[in-house]
Amino acid sequence: MPRVSRDEEILSVLKEIRDLLAPKPAPPPPKGLIAEFKNFISKYKVMGMTVAFVMGIYLGALVQSLVKDLLMPIIEFATPGLPWELIVIGPFRVGSFLGSLITFIIIAFVIFLIVKVTKRWGIE
């Protein structure tokens, strides 16, 4: 008869495990429009995204100015008498594309550095 009690013990442990693994019911939604809005703001971290978006816009403008006003004059110096915006190869206006490409590479590198530093600091 000890076998029956062992089986009952195993069965009770399995029931406990099943109860622990059962999904918990979702919390009730907040009541009222303002409470829902606050929940939306905190759940989706809207303020953080907004700050990142605005800073991204101004970072882009800063890098565009860096490329246009500081780096591209060096290219103009290497090609005297030809403004960099007007560099053309066949039917393609390469100068403007080159400026946009340099801007993109710089912004991508800065974002890479920001992500790397924030991961090192434990911020995600």
Secondary structure, 3 states (H helix, E strand, C coil): CHHHHHHHHHHHHHHHHHHHHCCCCCCCCCCCHHHHHHHHHHHCCHHHHHHHHHHHHHHHHHHHHHHHHHHHHHHHHHCCCCCHHHCEECCEEHHHHHHHHHHHHHHHHHHHHHHHHHHHHCCC
